[in-house]
Amino acid sequence: MRGRRWRRAVNQIGRSTAVWAVSTLTMLVLAGLLPDFRLQSADGDSATRIAVTAAFGAGAFGLLSALVWPLLVRLLLLVPAFVLGLLVFFLNGALLLLALDLNPAERGGAAWETAVVVAAVMSAVASATGAALAVRDDDAYRRRLYRLADRRRRSLPPGPATPGTLFLQLDGVGHDVLADAVAKGLVPTVARWLHGAPGTSATHRLTPWRTDWSSQTGASQLGILHGSTFDVPAFRWYEKDSREVMVCNRPTSAAELQRRAVARTGDGGLLGADGASRGNLFSGGADEQALVLSIATRRRSRETRSRAGYFAYFSDPANAVRTALSFVAETGREIGQSTRARLHRQRPRVRRGGLYPFIRAFATVVERDVVVAAVMGDLLAGRTAVYADLVAYDEVAHHSGPHSRDAERVLARLDRSLALIEKVAEHAPRPYRLVVLSDHGQSPGETFRARYGLTLGDLVRAGCGLPVPRRARRTHSGAEARAAVRAALRRPVEERAEQYRPSRRSEPVVLASGNLGLVSFPDVPHRMTKEEIDARHPALLATLANHPGIGFLLVRSEEHGGVVLGAFGAEIPVAELEDGQGPLAAFGPGAAGAVRRTHSFPHTADIMVNSFHDPADGEVLAFEEQIGSHGGLGGAQGRPFLLSPLALSPPAGEIAGAEHVHQVLRRWLRESDGPQVPLDGAPPRSAEIAPFPVVDEVVRDRSA
């Protein structure tokens, strides 16, 4: 509490200083434009003395306005409104003249009529500056929400007595990262939920769960929202039957994956009745959708307006100013942090130049503000079930590291968003249960390319006897924020299949998903066996399996159905895999089951490659340009969390896989008398028109 008060005091001092500086500049400009307004003696002064005079005058005028003006208003309450409106200008002018007279150096002066004009302009500029700076004040924003929510509650019939449920996904935040942040005091809201505050008891429990082999948002969120992760072997993979590369953050791929999941499970999704999906890859069958990638196709229609949330949010000038200022600040923060890391020669480190500062600012500011506003609108509208994704931490951790100070600061700001949402929920027309969860964690470590000077693709080409480029090319990061930026700007998503197709069909297609690699031979229509690969490229499998940066391989086998290969000739049939043994010894519990399940997928690659993992420090070697990665097995990436209210039943036993998480969330909805998930796959309705009307009213109120 004391730290929060200090932060508020510092913020207020900073805003006051900024308003003072802008007022000083305004006074200097007006002194140069108006002949009857001067800030110097008759004999002239230096630029420094003039600036000091302007600063003193602006400060005195601001203090007099803050202290004297409320008293004048009380004295003039009986004056007719029209007369009072005219008096305002003359009183402001009088305050300005008084401020100039208070200058001990006796410099500066103005004619009466000029003083009225200068005072009016300075008041307008100071008011606009203060409003622009205070627009990021969550307390002021929350008070306006309360006032509008109370007004709305009085005008509408009472909401349902049964509680609604909000599922808020903190993308990429691992269980251990959150626990460490609680211990360090970085996330006071989460800490209060878990341990209580003075005079109150805990309200939530923290539970870890285990991902599938493909520990990334595409697989996890598809399983959480639609109940199926079947045939999602990685973040990106090559499908031989269609000769296309599927990429989870490509809108067309996301739409196809959602269609397949609905067809396999037979239901529309977790949010099938009175639900809302905000900022997700998939809709979950929600009636109300905004910023959902699976509907962000190129054809414009009411069903594909995924960007409606951006339009609704930025249609209000107050929101535009609120977010634009934070966007600029976050861009500068990233440039400063990356420069410091480069000057201090921090290791590991990846390039953070080019457009990345703007992509980070989009993820940590724009996407966060729009999604949080949408969620608050859903709560105040009384929706039964809401699922939203915040990608800020995941994006920063990819490039700064999951345990970096940069990532910790982003996590602290997300905690403040949780506090704001919690306060808004108190004024919703129905009670709400807030469930916070993550889709995966992140494992630290330098990149495969940085450690060995070549990419996985180079190593595969060498094993196949193909020419290898002298200089290793960077493997592009597939972070979720990049797709969100392009969807918001209505630009084609970068992950095009053509960039992965080889120049000749006999050459392999090599794809990376964090520390998971996939090798496919497009000229062979079926999944190749170990025997076929050895016959075609005798050195390939041995080259990969014996490389120190590779943990293990999975390939199909004519003799055993499938085998896992490791260094020094290790070869274990898939059916005989056990946790803690052979090539999987370092990868912890659940690894054998995850590998066996992936082996059963129709579109598993010819060779599945998992990087080396050091269980002592949790490091993996990413095949992409990321020093915090996820997508394969090894370390914290496979250990996300569920933060659930104690009012909901605890999960029974270990939660293994996103499909299991889906079953837990469905049970919690039933316990809240929420929507019984329907068994139809009816297409969802887009939130094209006023997706969060209450927040629209709030921001209009804030502008006033």
Secondary structure by P-SEA (a helix, b strand, c coil): caaaaaaaaaaaaaaaaaaaaaaaaaaaaaaaccccccccccccccaaaaaaaaaaaaaaaaaaaaccaaaaaaaaccccaaaaaaaaaaaaaaaaaaaaaacccccccccaaaaaaaaaaaaaaaaaaaaaaacccaaaaaaaaaaaaaaaaaaccccccbbbbbbbbcccccaaaaaaaaaacccaaaaaaacccccccccbbbbbbcccccccaaaaaaaaaccccccccccbbbbccccbbbbcccaaaaaaaaaaaaaaacccccccccbbbcccccccccccccccccccccccccccccaaaaaaaaccaaaaaaaaaaaaaaaaaaaaaaaaaaaaccccccccccaaaaaaaaaacaaaaaaaaaaaaaaaacccbbbbbbaaaaaaaaccccccaaaaaaaaaaaaaaaaaaaaaaaccbbbbbbbbbcbbbbbbbcccccccccaaaaaaaaaccccccbbbbcccccaaaaaaaaaacccccccccccccccccbbbbbbcccbbbbbbccccccccaaaaaaaccaaaaaaaacccccbbbbbbccccbbbbbcccccccccccccccccccccccaaaaaaaaaaaccccccbbbbcccccccbbbbbccccccccccccccccbbbbbccccccccccccccaaaaaaaaaaaaaaaccccccccccbbbbccccccaaaaaaaaaaac
